[in-house]
């Protein structure tokens, strides 16, 4: 089983590529949390994988919560691996996975940065270049997973990764303020944002989205997947939307 969490498709892209090559299954962590599904029974010799996006050099809170509650039933000790997917560097994000479960291998990969409160989404040519490179790296991961390789394979941990995580991840945990979300005049009240929010943080009132809890993941799924480009977060206006073009939506 390969668990993943995704807002814009990058982690799902990785999980599906590995699942197809290893005859494995995938499961969306957001769906599991929404359904209260925290138990897993593994078949004999079945491995256990996690594909996790990196937020502020750590992991999304929904993933941390899921890992803390996950109960695994297995007649064997499964080969377990985690893949950290980032837009720049991972820092020491792996430490939060390893606190919750024993991992035999940790991989790091850079795909496409889409945190638009800080930077503009790359152009189509650059996106395709980055994803083509990621495809090659995923092939290398697959070979190691098939061999049940152990160790850390992360060339994108960054300079002073421990310091990055220690400095910035607490900002994410304390922050994540939904009050920074807004919608512009393009909004048609279609309800897509409410439907896809992994924390059920959005309601529709008078034809517009309203964020009903003070904190969310700030995964930005609502922003990037809005069909009318109507949602903004902080200073994200004009910085584009991104959805991984190599998966089916």
C-alpha positions in Angstrom: 0.0 0.0 0.0 1.2 3.5 -0.9 -0.4 6.4 1.0 -0.1 9.9 -0.3 -1.3 13.4 0.4 -1.7 15.9 -2.4 -3.3 19.2 -3.2 -1.9 19.8 -6.7 -1.1 16.3 -7.8 2.6 16.0 -7.4 2.6 13.4 -4.6 -0.2 11.5 -6.3 1.9 11.5 -9.5 4.8 9.9 -7.7 2.6 7.4 -5.8 0.8 6.3 -9.0 4.1 5.8 -10.9 5.5 3.6 -8.2 2.2 1.7 -7.8 2.0 0.9 -11.5 5.6 -0.4 -11.5 5.4 -2.4 -8.3 1.8 -3.7 -8.7 0.8 -1.9 -5.6 -2.3 0.1 -4.5 -2.6 3.7 -3.6 -4.7 5.5 -0.9 -5.3 9.2 -0.4 -4.6 10.2 3.2 -7.2 12.9 3.1 -9.9 10.3 2.2 -8.7 8.1 5.0 -8.9 10.9 7.5 -12.3 12.0 6.3 -13.6 8.5 6.7 -11.9 7.9 10.0 -10.0 5.0 8.5 -6.8 4.5 10.6 -6.4 0.7 10.5 -4.5 -1.2 7.8 -4.0 -4.9 7.3 -1.1 -5.8 5.0 -0.9 -9.0 3.0 2.1 -11.2 3.3 5.2 -9.5 1.8 3.3 -6.3 1.1 5.4 -3.2 1.5 4.2 0.1 3.0 5.0 3.5 1.3 4.2 7.1 2.0 4.5 10.0 -0.5 4.4 13.2 1.4 4.7 16.9 0.3 7.1 19.1 2.3 5.6 22.1 4.0 8.0 24.6 5.6 10.6 21.9 5.7 8.2 19.6 7.6 5.1 17.7 6.8 1.4 18.7 6.6 -0.4 18.4 9.9 -3.0 16.1 8.4 -0.2 13.7 7.5 1.3 14.0 11.0 -2.1 13.3 12.6 -2.7 10.3 10.3 0.7 8.7 11.0 0.1 9.1 14.7 -3.2 7.3 14.6 -2.4 4.6 12.0 -2.6 1.0 13.2 -0.9 -1.6 11.1 -1.8 -5.2 11.3 0.6 -7.6 9.6 2.0 -11.0 10.0 5.4 -9.8 9.0 7.6 -6.7 9.4 6.8 -4.8 6.2 9.4 -3.0 4.1 8.5 0.7 4.8 9.6 3.7 2.9 8.8 7.4 2.7 9.2 9.8 -0.3 9.4 13.5 0.5 8.3 15.7 -2.3 9.4 19.3 -2.3 9.5 22.4 -4.4 12.9 23.4 -3.2 14.4 21.4 -0.3 13.1 18.9 2.2 15.1 20.1 5.3 14.7 17.5 8.0 11.1 16.7 7.2 11.9 13.0 7.5 12.2 13.3 11.3 8.4 13.7 11.6 7.8 10.5 9.7 10.4 8.6 11.6 8.9 9.6 14.9 5.7 7.9 14.0 6.9 4.7 12.3 10.1 2.8 11.5 11.2 3.5 7.9 13.7 1.3 6.1 14.3 4.0 3.4 13.7 7.7 2.9 13.8 9.3 -0.5 13.8 13.0 -1.4 12.6 14.5 -4.7 12.0 17.9 -6.2 9.0 18.4 -8.4 7.2 21.7 -9.0 7.0 24.5 -6.4 3.4 25.8 -6.2 3.4 27.8 -3.0 2.1 31.0 -4.6 2.0 33.2 -1.5 5.8 33.4 -2.0 6.5 32.9 -5.7 4.9 32.6 -9.2 4.2 29.3 -10.7 6.8 28.3 -13.3 6.0 28.3 -17.0 4.9 25.2 -19.0 8.4 24.5 -20.4 10.0 24.6 -17.0 7.2 22.5 -15.4 7.7 19.8 -18.1 11.4 19.9 -17.6 11.1 19.4 -13.9 8.6 16.6 -14.2 10.7 14.8 -16.8 13.6 14.9 -14.5 11.4 13.6 -11.7 10.2 10.7 -13.8 13.8 9.6 -14.1 14.4 9.9 -10.4 11.2 7.9 -9.7 12.5 5.1 -11.8 15.6 5.0 -9.6 13.3 4.9 -6.5 11.4 2.0 -8.0 14.6 0.0 -8.5 15.6 0.6 -4.9 12.1 -0.2 -3.6 12.0 -3.5 -5.5 15.4 -4.4 -4.0 14.1 -3.3 -0.5 17.1 -1.0 -0.2 17.7 0.7 3.2 19.1 4.1 4.0 18.5 7.7 3.0 18.5 8.7 -0.6 17.8 12.4 -0.5 19.9 14.8 -2.6 17.5 17.7 -1.9 17.7 18.1 1.9 19.3 21.5 1.5 22.0 23.4 3.3 21.8 23.0 7.1 18.6 21.0 6.8 18.1 20.6 10.6 18.3 24.4 11.1 15.8 25.0 8.2 13.2 22.7 9.8 13.8 24.0 13.4 13.4 27.6 12.2 10.5 27.4 9.8 8.3 24.4 10.7 7.1 26.0 14.0 5.9 28.9 11.9 3.7 26.6 9.9 2.3 24.8 12.9 1.4 28.1 14.6 0.3 29.8 11.4 -2.0 28.2 8.8 -4.5 31.0 9.2 -7.6 30.7 7.1 -8.3 34.4 7.5 -5.7 35.0 4.8 -8.0 33.3 2.2 -10.3 35.4 0.1 -12.2 35.1 -3.1 -12.5 37.7 -5.8 -15.3 38.7 -8.1 -14.7 35.8 -10.5 -16.2 33.4 -7.9 -19.4 31.6 -9.2 -20.1 29.7 -6.0 -19.6 26.4 -7.7 -18.6 24.7 -4.4 -15.5 22.9 -5.8 -13.4 24.4 -2.9 -15.8 23.0 -0.3 -15.8 19.6 -1.9 -12.1 19.1 -2.1 -10.9 20.7 1.1 -9.1 17.9 3.1 -10.1 19.6 6.4 -13.7 20.4 5.5 -12.8 24.0 6.4 -15.0 25.6 3.8 -18.7 26.3 3.5 -20.7 28.1 0.9 -22.7 31.1 2.2 -24.6 33.4 -0.1 -22.9 31.9 -3.1 -19.3 32.4 -1.8 -16.8 30.3 0.1 -16.4 30.9 3.8 -13.6 29.4 5.9 -15.2 28.1 9.0 -12.2 27.1 11.2 -9.2 29.3 12.2 -6.5 26.9 10.8 -6.3 24.5 7.9 -3.4 22.7 6.1 -2.9 25.7 3.7 -2.4 23.0 1.1 -3.9 25.5 -1.4 -6.0 22.8 -3.2 -8.9 25.3 -3.1 -6.8 28.0 -4.8 -5.1 25.8 -7.5 -8.2 23.8 -8.3 -10.7 26.6 -8.5 -12.1 26.5 -12.0 -12.6 30.3 -12.0 -9.2 31.3 -10.5 -11.2 33.1 -7.8 -9.4 32.1 -4.6 -6.4 34.0 -3.2 -4.2 33.5 -0.2 -2.2 36.4 1.2 -0.3 37.9 -1.8 -1.0 35.1 -4.2 -2.9 37.2 -6.7 -1.5 37.0 -10.2 0.9 34.2 -9.4 -0.9 31.5 -11.2 -2.4 28.1 -10.6 -0.8 24.7 -10.9 -2.1 21.1 -11.3 0.3 18.3 -12.2 -0.3 17.6 -15.9 0.8 14.0 -15.8 -2.1 12.6 -13.9 -5.8 12.3 -14.8 -8.0 14.7 -12.9 
